[in-house]
Amino acid sequence: QVQLVESGGGLVQAGGSLSLSCAASDSIFSLNAMGWYRQAPGKQRELVATISRGGITNYADSVKGRFTISRDGAKNTVYLQMSSLRPEDTGVYFCNAITLRRRDYWGQGTQVTVSS
């Protein structure tokens, strides 16, 4: 079982920046992929960004050019650097990991609030 612990959420003004971290209990290179998803009030959870085992990244169109997903294998941590934040980026951000056997694991979520 993979445990994921997110940190770094908070309140920021529109146009500001915020960085999220997700620490995994297993080596991130033993996982098929990791990613960030978010859920706004009253909306479904949506993909924000993913990074594959081979380092290939994928972003939602709404965050391209503003968000960057990265990883540090030595720390078993995946990061989400967010800049030029908008009020519509507000939501609970969840870290996700998919194992080589295609099992899904989720963190507890961290709140990001962008004020206008």
N, C-alpha and C positions, 0 to 999 in steps of 0.2 A: 504494500500500500504506500502511495506517495503522499506525503504531507506538504502542503503549500502554505506559506505564511506571507501575506502581503503587508506592506507598510508604505507610508509616504503620502497618503491622501490628506486632504485638507480643504481650506477655503482660500480661493485666490480670485483676484479681480480679472475681468476680461482683458485679454492681451498678455496676461502673465504666464508664468511657467510653473510646472510641478513635475516631480519625478517620483515614480512608483517603483518599488522593489518587490520581488517575489522570490523568497528563499525556499528551495526544494530540499526534501529530506534525502533524495537520491541524486546521484550524478545526473546533471542535465543532459549529458551526452549518452545516457542510457535510455533517454526518452525519445519518442518519435518526433514530438514537437511540443512546444510550449507557446502560450499566447495570453493575450489580454482580451477580455470581453467587458462590456458594460451594460448596465440596465438602468434606464431612467424610470422615474415613477410612472406607473401605468403603461409602460412599454415592455416589449420583449427584450430579452438579453440579446445583444448583438456583438458581432466580432469587431474588435478594434485593430489588433495586429497579432501576427503569429511569426514564429521563427522555427524553422525545421531543424532536425538534427544536423543537417548539412549546412545550416546557416542561412538558408533561403528565407527571406522575409516577405510578408504579405500584409497589406494595409487596407482598411476600409477606405473608400474614396473620400469620405468626409474628413479623414485625418491625414491623408497623404500630404507630405510637405510640412506638416506641423508636428507629428509624433514620430518618435524613433524607438524601435524595439532593439534591445541588445542583450548580451549575456556575458557572464563571467564564469567560466567553467571551474575555476579554482574556488569560487565561493558558492557554486551551485545556485546562482542567482540570475534571474532575468529582470531586466529593467524596462520601464516605459518612460521615456523622456517626452514630456508634453510641453509644447510652446504655443504661443498665439492662441491661448485658450479662449473658448467662446462659451456663453451661457448654455448652449445646447450640448456641450461636453459634460454637463453635470450628470452625475449618476453614481451608482456603486460599481466599482471596477473590480473584476474578478480575474484572478490568475488561473490558468488552465494548463494541465499537462496531459498528454496522451502517450501511453506506453507503447512499446513495440508490439504488444498484443492488443493494441487499440482500446485499452481501458482508459476511461476519462476520470480525471481527478480535478477538484476545484478547491480554491482557497475560500476563506470566509468572506472576502470582499473588503474593500476600503472605499470610503465615501470621498468623492471629489465634487466640490461645489464651486461653480464659477459665477461670480456676481457681475451684473451688468453695470 
